[in-house]
């Protein structure tokens, strides 16, 4: 944050100087943009001076656990096979003496006939993934952790309700949303939600991200799941799966902190390259299925990906027992630059072949029943000059309960 404040201070001083020189607006703007780019040209080197090596090494010990084996995906990404009980989430104080075994059967309310122990082996070059008793976790490099630390406050994902109900103090010009969401109703609770979303590849710059996700608000805490294009997180411009967890004062992506998800699958991981993406105008849709579902038997929250339960958050970590709001849609962030694309540089046309789409959405109600016709739902965009959203409450099978969203941004 000191880095961010110093940039604002420099720009303010520089603007006064240029104004006194009676420089034209356009020349002043170009000069300032050039300065910002120069300023961040050496950001990595200056971050190293902000955090001590000791602090970073301690954080890396928490995030990167010893690997029993290293495996590669078919796209060439390396993952550590980490002992199930050595995941960062087990470092949480509430996880002492936690009773769960990776071989335990999933709760009956969550099991699906399609799930199998080795459903996603095709994602790995070895054809099987990690050994039984271990889970694949993407190792975090030192420079990646430094970059995430630099923007730890403003960069964090959040829900669109922040802008309409002032839940948090946020910078409204940095985050933008185009979502369908449940309306705030006192006493209304939810026990989960599902969606299928198209895989897209919006263009983003280094200090930006563009995500399509489901956001489940659990009191003051929340869980997000979906895909993101995020150079700070993944060091590339590929569309990758992610979850984001906020519990109390702790928040992080994937399993990067004690508040993060506990992975249970040995053959699927977070951060996987979900490409190739959809092509605008093509009749072929590339999509992925996500679910965030509360277990009726013990209150744990489970992540489903592609129809399989791959990880969970123990109920004991949350203050509230159920969710109070849910939203589906796009979220973008940009620091100091015009906002990025959400899907592509076109507004939605409510056409499957041309738009970013989230469909077959459901909620799990207070009685743990799956509901498709979701009442008290609203479409929301915080800035329609850059992003729009259309909520199709119910359409013909197999595409039903669809949300068309996106836009060029540049705001």
Residue pairs with C-beta under 8 A, 6 or more apart in sequence:
1 152
1 153
1 154
2 50
3 43
3 46
3 47
3 50
3 150
4 150
4 151
4 154
4 335
7 36
7 39
7 336
10 35
10 39
11 32
11 35
11 36
14 31
14 32
14 35
15 28
15 32
18 28
18 31
18 32
19 28
23 31
36 336
36 337
40 206
40 207
43 147
43 150
44 143
44 146
44 147
47 146
47 147
47 149
47 150
48 146
50 149
50 150
51 146
51 149
56 142
56 145
56 146
56 149
59 145
59 149
60 140
60 142
60 145
62 88
62 91
62 257
62 258
63 88
63 140
63 145
63 256
63 257
64 80
64 139
64 140
65 80
65 82
65 83
65 86
65 87
65 88
65 137
66 82
66 83
66 86
67 80
67 81
67 82
67 139
68 81
68 82
68 83
68 131
68 134
69 80
69 81
69 130
69 131
69 134
70 78
70 79
70 80
70 81
71 78
71 79
71 81
71 124
71 125
71 126
71 129
71 130
71 136
72 78
72 79
72 124
72 125
72 126
73 79
73 123
73 124
73 125
73 272
73 273
74 122
74 123
74 124
74 125
75 272
75 273
75 275
77 138
77 271
77 272
77 273
78 138
78 139
79 130
79 136
79 137
79 138
79 139
79 269
80 136
80 137
80 138
80 139
81 130
81 131
81 134
81 135
81 136
81 266
82 134
82 135
82 136
82 137
83 133
83 134
84 102
84 133
84 134
84 135
84 264
87 135
87 137
87 255
87 262
87 263
88 255
88 256
88 257
88 258
88 260
89 95
89 255
89 258
89 259
89 260
89 261
89 262
89 313
90 98
90 258
90 262
91 258
92 258
92 259
92 317
93 258
94 314
94 316
94 317
95 258
95 314
98 314
100 262
100 314
102 132
102 133
102 135
102 264
102 266
103 132
105 111
106 115
106 302
106 309
107 295
107 296
107 297
107 298
107 300
108 297
109 295
109 296
109 297
109 368
110 293
110 295
110 302
110 304
110 309
111 309
112 307
112 308
114 307
114 308
115 307
115 308
115 309
116 308
117 266
117 267
118 128
118 129
118 267
119 267
119 268
119 306
119 308
120 129
120 265
120 267
120 268
120 306
120 308
121 127
121 128
121 129
121 267
123 129
123 267
123 268
123 272
124 267
128 267
129 136
129 265
129 266
129 267
129 268
130 136
130 266
130 267
131 266
132 266
133 266
134 266
135 263
135 264
135 265
135 266
135 269
136 263
136 266
136 267
136 268
136 269
137 254
137 255
137 263
137 269
138 254
138 269
138 270
138 271
140 256
141 235
144 232
144 233
144 235
147 232
148 155
148 232
148 233
148 253
151 207
151 232
151 335
154 171
154 174
154 333
154 335
155 209
155 232
155 333
155 335
156 244
156 246
156 251
157 211
157 213
157 215
157 224
157 244
157 331
157 333
158 168
158 170
158 175
158 222
158 331
159 167
159 181
159 215
159 217
159 222
159 325
159 327
160 177
160 179
160 181
160 215
160 327
160 329
160 331
160 380
160 382
161 167
161 181
161 184
161 217
161 325
161 327
162 168
162 170
162 175
163 170
163 172
163 175
163 177
163 382
164 380
165 184
167 220
172 382
174 333
174 334
174 335
175 331
175 332
175 333
175 382
176 331
176 332
176 333
176 339
176 342
176 381
176 382
176 383
176 386
176 387
176 409
176 411
177 329
177 330
177 331
177 380
177 381
177 382
177 387
178 329
178 330
178 342
178 380
178 381
178 387
178 388
178 389
178 405
178 406
178 407
179 215
179 327
179 328
179 329
179 330
179 331
179 379
179 380
179 381
179 389
179 403
179 405
180 327
180 328
180 329
180 358
180 361
180 377
180 378
180 379
180 380
180 389
180 391
180 403
180 405
181 325
181 326
181 327
181 328
181 329
181 377
181 378
181 380
182 188
182 190
182 325
182 326
182 327
182 363
182 374
182 376
182 377
182 378
183 376
183 377
183 378
184 324
184 325
185 376
188 324
188 376
189 322
189 323
189 324
189 366
190 216
190 322
190 323
190 324
190 325
190 326
190 363
190 364
190 365
190 366
191 293
191 294
191 296
191 322
191 323
191 364
191 365
191 366
191 368
192 216
192 291
192 292
192 293
192 294
192 301
192 323
192 363
192 364
193 214
193 216
193 291
193 292
193 293
193 323
193 326
193 328
193 361
193 362
193 363
193 364
194 214
194 289
194 290
194 291
194 292
194 293
194 304
194 360
194 361
194 362
194 370
195 214
195 289
195 290
195 291
195 328
195 358
195 359
195 360
195 361
195 362
196 287
196 288
196 289
196 290
196 358
196 359
196 360
197 212
197 226
197 227
197 287
197 288
197 290
197 328
197 356
197 357
197 358
197 359
198 212
198 278
198 285
198 286
198 287
198 356
198 357
198 358
199 227
199 239
199 274
199 275
199 277
199 278
199 286
199 287
199 288
200 212
200 239
200 277
200 278
200 343
200 344
200 356
200 406
201 229
201 237
201 238
201 239
201 275
201 277
202 210
202 229
202 332
202 340
202 341
202 342
202 343
202 344
203 237
203 340
203 341
203 345
204 210
204 229
204 230
204 231
204 237
204 332
204 340
204 341
205 231
205 334
205 337
205 340
206 231
206 232
207 232
207 334
207 335
207 336
207 337
208 231
208 332
208 333
208 334
208 335
208 337
208 339
208 340
209 228
209 229
209 230
209 231
209 232
209 233
209 332
209 333
209 340
210 228
210 229
210 230
210 330
210 331
210 332
210 340
210 341
210 342
211 224
211 226
211 227
211 228
211 229
211 230
211 242
211 330
211 331
211 332
212 226
212 227
212 228
212 329
212 330
212 343
212 356
212 358
212 405
213 224
213 225
213 226
213 227
213 228
213 242
213 244
213 328
213 329
213 330
213 331
214 224
214 225
214 226
214 290
214 292
214 326
214 327
214 328
215 222
215 223
215 224
215 326
215 327
215 328
215 331
216 222
216 223
216 224
216 292
216 301
216 323
216 325
216 326
217 323
217 324
217 325
217 326
217 327
218 301
218 318
218 320
218 322
218 323
218 324
219 318
219 319
219 320
219 324
220 248
220 319
221 245
221 246
221 247
221 248
221 318
221 319
221 320
222 245
222 246
223 243
223 244
223 245
223 246
223 292
223 301
223 303
223 313
224 242
224 243
224 244
224 245
225 242
225 243
225 290
225 292
225 303
225 305
226 241
226 242
226 290
227 239
227 240
227 241
227 242
227 274
227 288
228 234
228 239
228 240
228 242
229 237
229 238
229 239
229 240
230 240
230 242
231 237
233 242
233 253
234 240
234 271
238 273
238 275
239 273
239 274
239 275
239 277
240 271
240 272
240 273
240 274
241 270
241 271
241 272
241 274
241 288
241 305
242 253
242 254
242 270
242 271
243 253
243 254
243 260
243 261
243 270
243 303
243 311
244 251
244 252
244 253
244 254
245 251
245 252
245 259
245 260
245 261
245 313
246 259
247 259
247 313
247 317
247 318
248 259
248 319
250 257
250 258
250 259
251 257
251 259
252 259
252 260
253 260
254 260
254 261
254 270
254 271
255 261
255 262
255 263
255 270
255 311
259 317
261 270
261 303
261 311
261 312
261 313
262 311
262 312
262 313
262 314
263 269
263 270
263 310
263 311
264 309
264 310
264 311
264 312
265 308
265 309
265 310
265 311
268 305
268 306
268 308
268 310
270 311
274 286
274 288
275 286
276 286
277 286
278 284
278 285
278 286
280 344
280 346
280 353
280 354
281 353
281 354
282 353
283 353
285 352
285 357
288 305
288 306
289 304
289 305
289 306
289 307
290 303
290 304
290 305
291 302
291 303
291 304
291 305
292 301
292 302
292 303
292 304
293 301
293 302
293 304
293 364
294 300
294 301
294 302
294 322
294 323
294 364
294 368
295 301
295 302
295 312
295 315
296 368
298 315
299 315
299 321
300 312
300 313
300 314
300 315
301 312
301 313
301 315
301 318
302 309
302 311
302 312
303 309
303 310
303 311
303 312
304 310
315 321
322 366
326 363
327 380
328 358
328 361
328 403
329 358
329 389
329 403
329 405
330 342
330 343
330 356
330 387
330 389
330 405
330 406
332 339
332 340
332 341
332 342
332 387
332 409
333 339
334 340
334 409
338 409
338 410
338 411
339 386
339 409
339 410
339 411
340 409
341 406
341 407
341 408
341 409
342 356
342 386
342 387
342 405
342 406
342 407
342 409
343 355
343 356
343 405
343 406
343 407
344 356
344 406
344 408
345 408
346 354
346 406
346 407
346 408
347 387
347 388
347 406
347 407
347 408
348 354
348 355
348 356
348 388
348 389
348 390
348 404
348 405
348 406
348 407
349 355
349 404
350 390
350 392
350 404
351 404
352 399
352 402
355 404
355 405
355 406
356 404
356 405
356 406
357 399
357 402
357 403
357 404
357 405
358 402
358 403
358 405
359 399
359 400
359 401
359 402
359 403
360 398
360 399
360 400
360 401
361 372
361 374
361 401
361 403
362 370
362 371
362 372
362 374
362 401
363 370
363 371
363 374
364 370
364 371
365 371
372 394
372 400
372 401
373 393
373 394
373 401
374 393
374 401
377 391
377 393
378 391
379 389
379 390
379 391
379 403
380 389
381 387
381 388
381 389
383 411
385 411
386 407
386 408
386 409
386 410
386 411
387 405
387 406
387 407
387 409
388 405
388 406
388 407
389 403
389 404
389 405
390 403
390 404
390 405
391 403
392 401
392 402
392 403
392 404
393 401
394 400
394 401
395 401
395 402
